Amino acid sequence: MCKYKCTNTNIDFFIWITDTIYMDILLTAVGFILVLVALIGCVIPIFVGPPLAWVALLLLHLTNYADFSTAFLVNTAAAALAASVLDNVFTFIGAKQFGGTDRAIIGSLIGSVAGLFFFPPLGFILGAFLGAFIGEATYGKKFWAALKVSAGTFIGFMAGTVMKIGVTFFLGFWFFKELFFIQ
């Protein structure tokens, strides 16, 4: 029976599940999955990697396994959001610095996803470059101009990807550090 003198069995179950270690296990398991999806999301542009890793940190904070400070959570949230936004900004700047159009950016994103499926794992890199090149070539640019733009778009795309991976690894490090090395 419910130790809180509940009369509704649904409330009894809710209190039992939140009052025991089962909620900690559930939140930790979901957080672990989110960290893995976040790492995949750094490479596949469909997912947003760093914010998912931050949600994993937040879920771990809600358990008895970790106790992050508010400042740490706010700062890591800002870093995760900044990494996600700057990823797109770097690609845009890389394309525009070399005279590219929006087609180069869209081609780079489509090419990286297609490359992952057709030539894993290096297809991600080759696909981003070829996608930007094809995007500019369909816009009517000459071969060398399209090649120059695709190189700039590729550099911006890779800079953003490296930044997202770095932030996600940082957040994942803190997740596993707090989970396995409790003070």
BADO-870539 format. One record per residue (C-alpha): residue number from 1; residue in one letter; chain; x, y, z. Coordinates in nm, 4 decimals, decimal comma. Example, Ala and Ser with C-alpha at 12.3 -4.5 7.8 and 13.67 -1.06 7.14 Angstrom:
BEGIN
(1; 'A'; 'A'; (1,2300; -0,4500; 0,7800));
(2; 'S'; 'A'; (1,3670; -0,1060; 0,7140));
// end
This chain:
BEGIN
(1; 'M'; 'A'; (0,0000; 0,0000; 0,0000));
(2; 'C'; 'A'; (0,1057; 0,3604; -0,0422));
(3; 'K'; 'A'; (0,3011; 0,5007; 0,2490));
(4; 'Y'; 'A'; (0,1542; 0,8429; 0,1715));
(5; 'K'; 'A'; (-0,2058; 0,7275; 0,2330));
(6; 'C'; 'A'; (-0,3094; 0,7610; -0,1323));
(7; 'T'; 'A'; (-0,6457; 0,6307; -0,2428));
(8; 'N'; 'A'; (-0,5846; 0,6298; -0,6195));
(9; 'T'; 'A'; (-0,3751; 0,3407; -0,7520));
(10; 'N'; 'A'; (-0,2374; 0,5554; -1,0368));
(11; 'I'; 'A'; (-0,1025; 0,8023; -0,7843));
(12; 'D'; 'A'; (0,0351; 0,5122; -0,5789));
(13; 'F'; 'A'; (0,2334; 0,3907; -0,8781));
(14; 'F'; 'A'; (0,3592; 0,7420; -0,9600));
(15; 'I'; 'A'; (0,4799; 0,7964; -0,6044));
(16; 'W'; 'A'; (0,6407; 0,4521; -0,5978));
(17; 'I'; 'A'; (0,8262; 0,5021; -0,9265));
(18; 'T'; 'A'; (0,9492; 0,8509; -0,8309));
(19; 'D'; 'A'; (1,0295; 0,7523; -0,4751));
(20; 'T'; 'A'; (1,2646; 0,4692; -0,5662));
(21; 'I'; 'A'; (1,5848; 0,4111; -0,7535));
(22; 'Y'; 'A'; (1,3900; 0,3108; -1,0637));
(23; 'M'; 'A'; (1,3500; 0,6722; -1,1717));
(24; 'D'; 'A'; (1,7261; 0,7219; -1,1391));
(25; 'I'; 'A'; (1,7887; 0,4175; -1,3560));
(26; 'L'; 'A'; (1,5341; 0,5298; -1,6148));
(27; 'L'; 'A'; (1,6722; 0,8850; -1,6364));
(28; 'T'; 'A'; (2,0288; 0,7565; -1,6543));
(29; 'A'; 'A'; (1,9433; 0,5097; -1,9320));
(30; 'V'; 'A'; (1,7654; 0,7777; -2,1343));
(31; 'G'; 'A'; (2,0612; 1,0112; -2,0770));
(32; 'F'; 'A'; (2,3059; 0,7435; -2,1934));
(33; 'I'; 'A'; (2,1043; 0,6920; -2,5127));
(34; 'L'; 'A'; (2,0909; 1,0678; -2,5680));
(35; 'V'; 'A'; (2,4702; 1,0958; -2,5414));
(36; 'L'; 'A'; (2,5095; 0,8236; -2,8057));
(37; 'V'; 'A'; (2,2522; 0,9869; -3,0343));
(38; 'A'; 'A'; (2,4250; 1,3218; -2,9782));
(39; 'L'; 'A'; (2,7573; 1,1804; -3,0960));
(40; 'I'; 'A'; (2,5876; 1,0432; -3,4064));
(41; 'G'; 'A'; (2,4129; 1,3774; -3,4466));
(42; 'C'; 'A'; (2,7443; 1,5558; -3,4767));
(43; 'V'; 'A'; (2,8112; 1,3706; -3,7983));
(44; 'I'; 'A'; (2,4599; 1,3413; -3,9386));
(45; 'P'; 'A'; (2,3143; 1,6895; -3,9883));
(46; 'I'; 'A'; (1,9595; 1,5651; -3,9269));
(47; 'F'; 'A'; (2,0146; 1,5452; -3,5494));
(48; 'V'; 'A'; (2,1333; 1,8247; -3,3234));
(49; 'G'; 'A'; (2,4174; 1,6742; -3,1236));
(50; 'P'; 'A'; (2,5218; 1,9192; -2,8506));
(51; 'P'; 'A'; (2,1702; 2,0044; -2,7252));
(52; 'L'; 'A'; (2,0912; 1,6330; -2,6938));
(53; 'A'; 'A'; (2,4084; 1,5807; -2,4915));
(54; 'W'; 'A'; (2,3089; 1,8716; -2,2686));
(55; 'V'; 'A'; (1,9648; 1,7190; -2,2089));
(56; 'A'; 'A'; (2,1479; 1,4014; -2,1037));
(57; 'L'; 'A'; (2,3422; 1,6080; -1,8483));
(58; 'L'; 'A'; (2,0204; 1,7608; -1,7223));
(59; 'L'; 'A'; (1,8600; 1,4180; -1,6845));
(60; 'L'; 'A'; (2,1631; 1,2944; -1,4915));
(61; 'H'; 'A'; (2,1400; 1,6020; -1,2704));
(62; 'L'; 'A'; (1,7827; 1,5024; -1,1798));
(63; 'T'; 'A'; (1,9080; 1,1704; -1,0419));
(64; 'N'; 'A'; (2,1004; 1,0945; -0,7252));
(65; 'Y'; 'A'; (2,4134; 1,0181; -0,9294));
(66; 'A'; 'A'; (2,5176; 1,3745; -1,0070));
(67; 'D'; 'A'; (2,4812; 1,7231; -0,8707));
(68; 'F'; 'A'; (2,5810; 1,9907; -1,1198));
(69; 'S'; 'A'; (2,5778; 2,3540; -1,0217));
(70; 'T'; 'A'; (2,3298; 2,5900; -1,1815));
(71; 'A'; 'A'; (2,6150; 2,7902; -1,3313));
(72; 'F'; 'A'; (2,7592; 2,4750; -1,4896));
(73; 'L'; 'A'; (2,4238; 2,3803; -1,6418));
(74; 'V'; 'A'; (2,3628; 2,7322; -1,7740));
(75; 'N'; 'A'; (2,7131; 2,7598; -1,9211));
(76; 'T'; 'A'; (2,6996; 2,4177; -2,0853));
(77; 'A'; 'A'; (2,3535; 2,4964; -2,2256));
(78; 'A'; 'A'; (2,4938; 2,8159; -2,3763));
(79; 'A'; 'A'; (2,7874; 2,6218; -2,5231));
(80; 'A'; 'A'; (2,5568; 2,3563; -2,6702));
(81; 'L'; 'A'; (2,3283; 2,6150; -2,8295));
(82; 'A'; 'A'; (2,6227; 2,8203; -2,9556));
(83; 'A'; 'A'; (2,7814; 2,5121; -3,1138));
(84; 'S'; 'A'; (2,4580; 2,4246; -3,2930));
(85; 'V'; 'A'; (2,4067; 2,7776; -3,4230));
(86; 'L'; 'A'; (2,7706; 2,8376; -3,5153));
(87; 'D'; 'A'; (2,7813; 2,5117; -3,7090));
(88; 'N'; 'A'; (2,5409; 2,6600; -3,9617));
(89; 'V'; 'A'; (2,7062; 3,0016; -3,9492));
(90; 'F'; 'A'; (3,0495; 2,8530; -4,0294));
(91; 'T'; 'A'; (2,9111; 2,6735; -4,3344));
(92; 'F'; 'A'; (2,7413; 2,9932; -4,4509));
(93; 'I'; 'A'; (3,0559; 3,2032; -4,3972));
(94; 'G'; 'A'; (3,2731; 2,9455; -4,5735));
(95; 'A'; 'A'; (3,0441; 2,9509; -4,8760));
(96; 'K'; 'A'; (3,0048; 3,3285; -4,8872));
(97; 'Q'; 'A'; (3,3782; 3,3976; -4,8425));
(98; 'F'; 'A'; (3,4467; 3,2017; -5,1584));
(99; 'G'; 'A'; (3,1571; 3,3501; -5,3559));
(100; 'G'; 'A'; (2,9044; 3,0747; -5,3045));
(101; 'T'; 'A'; (2,5281; 3,0688; -5,3100));
(102; 'D'; 'A'; (2,2685; 2,8968; -5,0937));
(103; 'R'; 'A'; (2,2845; 2,6013; -5,3312));
(104; 'A'; 'A'; (2,6358; 2,5241; -5,2097));
(105; 'I'; 'A'; (2,5178; 2,5102; -4,8486));
(106; 'I'; 'A'; (2,2149; 2,2960; -4,9279));
(107; 'G'; 'A'; (2,4236; 2,0732; -5,1536));
(108; 'S'; 'A'; (2,6814; 2,0310; -4,8783));
(109; 'L'; 'A'; (2,4176; 1,9189; -4,6278));
(110; 'I'; 'A'; (2,2475; 1,6824; -4,8717));
(111; 'G'; 'A'; (2,5824; 1,5469; -4,9896));
(112; 'S'; 'A'; (2,7033; 1,4727; -4,6373));
(113; 'V'; 'A'; (2,3878; 1,2752; -4,5536));
(114; 'A'; 'A'; (2,3914; 1,0898; -4,8877));
(115; 'G'; 'A'; (2,7636; 1,0209; -4,8514));
(116; 'L'; 'A'; (2,7082; 0,8561; -4,5139));
(117; 'F'; 'A'; (2,4635; 0,6121; -4,6652));
(118; 'F'; 'A'; (2,6525; 0,5331; -4,9850));
(119; 'F'; 'A'; (3,0176; 0,5463; -4,8699));
(120; 'P'; 'A'; (3,0315; 0,5164; -4,4913));
(121; 'P'; 'A'; (3,2173; 0,6467; -4,2938));
(122; 'L'; 'A'; (3,4265; 0,8749; -4,5171));
(123; 'G'; 'A'; (3,1319; 0,9501; -4,7431));
(124; 'F'; 'A'; (3,0337; 1,2205; -4,4967));
(125; 'I'; 'A'; (3,3412; 1,4253; -4,5895));
(126; 'L'; 'A'; (3,3428; 1,3479; -4,9600));
(127; 'G'; 'A'; (2,9656; 1,3956; -4,9841));
(128; 'A'; 'A'; (2,9801; 1,7430; -4,8291));
(129; 'F'; 'A'; (3,2440; 1,8523; -5,0795));
(130; 'L'; 'A'; (3,0729; 1,6988; -5,3828));
(131; 'G'; 'A'; (2,7303; 1,8247; -5,2745));
(132; 'A'; 'A'; (2,8563; 2,1823; -5,2564));
(133; 'F'; 'A'; (3,0264; 2,1443; -5,5930));
(134; 'I'; 'A'; (2,7139; 2,0037; -5,7594));
(135; 'G'; 'A'; (2,5014; 2,2757; -5,5983));
(136; 'E'; 'A'; (2,7201; 2,5476; -5,7458));
(137; 'A'; 'A'; (2,7537; 2,3736; -6,0813));
(138; 'T'; 'A'; (2,3745; 2,3564; -6,1166));
(139; 'Y'; 'A'; (2,3646; 2,7287; -6,0454));
(140; 'G'; 'A'; (2,5666; 2,7782; -6,3634));
(141; 'K'; 'A'; (2,9150; 2,8443; -6,2302));
(142; 'K'; 'A'; (3,2202; 2,7324; -6,4224));
(143; 'F'; 'A'; (3,4168; 2,4291; -6,3035));
(144; 'W'; 'A'; (3,6960; 2,6171; -6,1215));
(145; 'A'; 'A'; (3,4593; 2,8680; -5,9618));
(146; 'A'; 'A'; (3,2339; 2,5867; -5,8388));
(147; 'L'; 'A'; (3,5385; 2,3982; -5,7103));
(148; 'K'; 'A'; (3,6581; 2,7074; -5,5216));
(149; 'V'; 'A'; (3,3150; 2,7604; -5,3629));
(150; 'S'; 'A'; (3,2825; 2,3940; -5,2702));
(151; 'A'; 'A'; (3,6225; 2,4080; -5,0979));
(152; 'G'; 'A'; (3,5127; 2,7095; -4,8923));
(153; 'T'; 'A'; (3,1805; 2,5514; -4,8035));
(154; 'F'; 'A'; (3,3568; 2,2293; -4,7111));
(155; 'I'; 'A'; (3,6019; 2,4130; -4,4828));
(156; 'G'; 'A'; (3,3172; 2,5917; -4,3055));
(157; 'F'; 'A'; (3,1153; 2,2712; -4,2791));
(158; 'M'; 'A'; (3,4065; 2,0775; -4,1308));
(159; 'A'; 'A'; (3,4918; 2,3586; -3,8863));
(160; 'G'; 'A'; (3,1352; 2,3513; -3,7575));
(161; 'T'; 'A'; (3,1356; 1,9737; -3,7356));
(162; 'V'; 'A'; (3,4631; 1,9652; -3,5416));
(163; 'M'; 'A'; (3,3250; 2,2261; -3,3021));
(164; 'K'; 'A'; (3,0040; 2,0250; -3,2485));
(165; 'I'; 'A'; (3,2041; 1,7087; -3,1860));
(166; 'G'; 'A'; (3,4253; 1,8899; -2,9356));
(167; 'V'; 'A'; (3,1330; 2,0299; -2,7374));
(168; 'T'; 'A'; (2,9491; 1,6970; -2,7455));
(169; 'F'; 'A'; (3,2569; 1,5090; -2,6237));
(170; 'F'; 'A'; (3,2961; 1,7639; -2,3441));
(171; 'L'; 'A'; (2,9341; 1,7166; -2,2356));
(172; 'G'; 'A'; (2,9614; 1,3386; -2,2720));
(173; 'F'; 'A'; (3,2787; 1,3417; -2,0636));
(174; 'W'; 'A'; (3,0983; 1,5159; -1,7779));
(175; 'F'; 'A'; (2,8032; 1,2782; -1,8080));
(176; 'F'; 'A'; (3,0209; 0,9684; -1,7715));
(177; 'K'; 'A'; (3,2544; 1,1267; -1,5168));
(178; 'E'; 'A'; (2,9666; 1,2058; -1,2831));
(179; 'L'; 'A'; (2,7982; 0,8731; -1,3485));
(180; 'F'; 'A'; (3,0956; 0,6456; -1,2868));
(181; 'F'; 'A'; (3,3294; 0,8490; -1,0664));
(182; 'I'; 'A'; (3,1048; 0,9733; -0,7898));
(183; 'Q'; 'A'; (3,2915; 1,1755; -0,5291));
// end
